[in-house]
Amino acid sequence: MAKIGAEAVPEIGGLAHVKGLTLRAFEVVDARARGHRAHTAMHAVVRG
């Protein structure tokens, strides 16, 4: 999970790694909740 994000953008490093883990976490939440709250929160993180 973490390796995929790190290997995809090694030049960016830490920031991309943290962002990747955050997005993955929101994907899990969205999958479990299957609601608009988690989906909206995920987009908020992407934009911010």
C-alpha positions in Angstrom: 0.0 0.0 0.0 2.6 2.5 1.1 5.2 1.2 -1.3 3.1 1.9 -4.3 2.8 5.6 -3.5 6.4 5.9 -2.6 7.5 4.2 -5.8 5.1 6.2 -8.0 6.6 9.6 -7.0 10.0 9.1 -5.4 11.2 12.6 -6.5 8.6 14.3 -4.4 9.3 12.1 -1.4 7.8 12.7 2.1 4.9 15.0 1.1 3.7 12.6 -1.6 4.1 9.7 0.8 2.0 11.3 3.5 -0.6 12.5 0.9 -0.8 9.1 -0.5 -1.4 7.5 2.9 -4.0 10.1 3.6 -5.9 9.5 0.4 -5.7 5.7 1.0 -7.1 6.2 4.4 -10.0 8.2 3.0 -10.6 5.6 0.3 -11.0 3.0 3.1 -13.4 5.3 5.0 -15.3 6.0 1.9 -15.6 2.3 1.1 -16.9 1.5 4.5 -19.3 4.5 4.9 -20.4 4.5 1.2 -21.8 7.9 1.9 -21.2 11.5 0.7 -19.5 12.7 3.9 -16.4 10.6 3.4 -16.4 11.3 -0.3 -16.6 15.1 0.3 -13.9 14.9 3.0 -11.6 13.1 0.5 -12.0 15.8 -2.1 -11.4 18.4 0.6 -8.0 16.8 1.3 -7.2 16.6 -2.4 -7.9 20.3 -3.0 -6.2 21.4 0.2 
